[in-house]
Amino acid sequence: MAPFRHGKLWPPFPGAQGRPGLDSPLFDSVCSQRRGVNPKTLEAVITLAVEIAREGREGRKVGTLFVVSDAQEVLKRSRTLILDPLYGHPEEVKSIQDPDMRETIKELAQLDGAFIVSDTGVVLSACRYLNATAEGISLPLGLGSRHMAAASITHQTGAVAVVVSESSIVRVFDDGELISEILPEIWLFSRFSLHLTGPVSEETEADVMVVSKRED
Ligand SMILES: Nc1ncnc2c1ncn2[C@@H]1O[C@H](COP(=O)(O)OP(=O)(O)OP(=O)(O)O)[C@@H](O)[C@H]1O
């Protein structure tokens, strides 16, 4: 029988045995109120991003991008690259907390573009190209166009963006800036060069390491 943690079933999702999941305190520093987005939604997105970075799909690494909150502004600044696979489905089945939806996202993550997630956690759209501009963005060297799009959309709107890099690192952007880098497997640390600059905090739980910009 699965153990309980913080009064909830642990681990929360099949396949996440022994890994941080929803309600893990590991992501508290990233999902703080100062982000200005629903912390529960952001936490659910980051947990899913870590699962995607860890698992890939059918033996391949998968990179993808989630944009969380301020959805109407984000939708205005983006367009679908193909017919939207989530279009027309009722909101009740598109919750980021829903296990079936999470599996669907893992499948769709193989396609180009971004997922748009509302503040309440409804995944509104997939495969979206974000109108990105490098103006006003100072991105650490070595990050490519997916990261630029993430930084740019958070500069233009009140959203927070979560990138799963094909190199298996999860990065979080707010206000046009990289605020956190998450290693889904601690052994990656030996091959990892930090893109965050300035004072950082580090937290590790169940093989997952979170390095965040210190904001105190
Ligand atoms: N403006 C954009 N909006 C949405 N998705 C984008 C945008 N630009 C790039 N992408 C996505 O990022 C993918 C990878 O691009 P690229 O390799 O340049 O990014 P990257 O930042 O180096 O990411 P990774 O670390 O995963 O390689 C593209 O195939 C596309 O799916």
PDBQT file of the ligand as one rigid body, heavy atoms in Angstrom, charges set to zero:
ROOT
HETATM    1  N1  LIG A 301       8.381  30.848 -30.027  1.00  0.00    +0.000 N 
HETATM    2  C1  LIG A 301       8.170  29.569 -29.708  1.00  0.00    +0.000 A 
HETATM    3  N2  LIG A 301       6.984  29.173 -29.199  1.00  0.00    +0.000 NA
HETATM    4  C2  LIG A 301       6.765  27.889 -28.873  1.00  0.00    +0.000 A 
HETATM    5  N3  LIG A 301       7.685  26.920 -29.008  1.00  0.00    +0.000 NA
HETATM    6  C3  LIG A 301       8.899  27.248 -29.504  1.00  0.00    +0.000 A 
HETATM    7  C4  LIG A 301       9.197  28.588 -29.875  1.00  0.00    +0.000 A 
HETATM    8  N4  LIG A 301      10.481  28.617 -30.344  1.00  0.00    +0.000 NA
HETATM    9  C5  LIG A 301      10.926  27.350 -30.263  1.00  0.00    +0.000 A 
HETATM   10  N5  LIG A 301       9.994  26.530 -29.752  1.00  0.00    +0.000 N 
HETATM   11  C6  LIG A 301      10.078  25.078 -29.535  1.00  0.00    +0.000 C 
HETATM   12  O1  LIG A 301      11.367  24.766 -29.098  1.00  0.00    +0.000 OA
HETATM   13  C7  LIG A 301      11.862  23.660 -29.855  1.00  0.00    +0.000 C 
HETATM   14  C8  LIG A 301      13.350  23.554 -29.741  1.00  0.00    +0.000 C 
HETATM   15  O2  LIG A 301      13.989  24.753 -30.121  1.00  0.00    +0.000 OA
HETATM   16  P1  LIG A 301      15.512  25.003 -29.666  1.00  0.00    +0.000 P 
HETATM   17  O3  LIG A 301      16.289  23.728 -29.731  1.00  0.00    +0.000 OA
HETATM   18  O4  LIG A 301      16.015  26.191 -30.402  1.00  0.00    +0.000 OA
HETATM   19  O5  LIG A 301      15.260  25.419 -28.150  1.00  0.00    +0.000 OA
HETATM   20  P2  LIG A 301      16.132  25.257 -26.874  1.00  0.00    +0.000 P 
HETATM   21  O6  LIG A 301      15.798  26.429 -26.036  1.00  0.00    +0.000 OA
HETATM   22  O7  LIG A 301      17.578  24.987 -27.225  1.00  0.00    +0.000 OA
HETATM   23  O8  LIG A 301      15.473  23.961 -26.205  1.00  0.00    +0.000 OA
HETATM   24  P3  LIG A 301      16.136  22.559 -25.808  1.00  0.00    +0.000 P 
HETATM   25  O9  LIG A 301      17.015  22.825 -24.597  1.00  0.00    +0.000 OA
HETATM   26  O10 LIG A 301      14.961  21.687 -25.502  1.00  0.00    +0.000 OA
HETATM   27  O11 LIG A 301      16.915  22.082 -27.027  1.00  0.00    +0.000 OA
HETATM   28  C9  LIG A 301      11.243  23.892 -31.207  1.00  0.00    +0.000 C 
HETATM   29  O12 LIG A 301      11.213  22.683 -31.950  1.00  0.00    +0.000 OA
HETATM   30  C10 LIG A 301       9.840  24.329 -30.830  1.00  0.00    +0.000 C 
HETATM   31  O13 LIG A 301       9.012  23.209 -30.529  1.00  0.00    +0.000 OA
ENDROOT
TORSDOF 0
